[in-house]
């Protein structure tokens, strides 16, 4: 199972995550933007690591994610 998704796929999931958690979508988008990786260092296709983003969200918003465990 590949933990990476395209940047566009990550953006498309922001409204759903925002609705489910109550975290404002602009804050989620900023987290996504801050964690973009590339397949070939700086010139490759942009992607995001889903596990990494989830861990960041859990760390930043522990009270929200406590209810999901």
C-alpha positions in Angstrom: 0.0 0.0 0.0 1.5 3.3 -1.1 1.2 6.0 1.6 1.7 8.8 -0.9 -1.0 10.7 -2.9 -0.8 13.4 -5.5 -1.0 17.0 -4.3 -4.3 17.3 -6.2 -5.7 14.3 -4.4 -4.6 15.8 -1.1 -6.3 19.1 -1.9 -9.5 17.3 -2.9 -9.7 15.6 0.6 -9.3 18.9 2.5 -13.1 19.7 2.7 -14.0 16.2 3.9 -11.3 16.3 6.6 -12.3 19.8 7.7 -15.9 18.7 8.0 -15.1 15.6 9.9 -12.7 17.3 12.4 -13.7 20.9 12.5 -10.2 22.0 11.6 -10.5 25.0 9.2 -9.7 24.0 5.7 -7.2 26.8 5.3 -5.1 25.4 8.1 -5.2 21.9 6.6 -4.2 23.3 3.2 -1.2 25.1 4.9 -0.1 21.8 6.5 -0.4 20.1 3.1 1.5 22.9 1.4 4.3 22.8 4.0 4.8 19.0 3.5 4.9 18.7 -0.3 7.6 16.3 -1.5 8.8 15.6 -5.0 9.7 12.4 -6.8 13.0 13.8 -8.0 14.1 16.2 -5.3 13.0 19.6 -6.6 12.1 18.8 -10.2 9.8 15.8 -9.9 6.0 15.5 -9.5 4.7 16.8 -6.2 3.1 14.4 -3.7 2.3 14.2 -0.1 2.9 11.4 2.4 -0.5 10.6 4.0 0.9 9.0 7.1 3.2 12.1 7.7 0.2 14.4 7.3 -2.0 12.4 9.7 0.7 12.4 12.3 1.1 16.1 12.0 -2.6 16.6 12.4 -2.7 14.3 15.4 0.2 16.2 17.0 -1.3 19.6 16.3 -4.9 18.7 17.3 -4.7 16.0 19.9 -8.1 16.8 21.5 -9.8 16.4 18.1 -8.1 13.1 17.2 -8.5 11.6 20.7 -12.2 10.9 19.8 -11.1 8.9 16.7 -9.1 6.4 18.6 
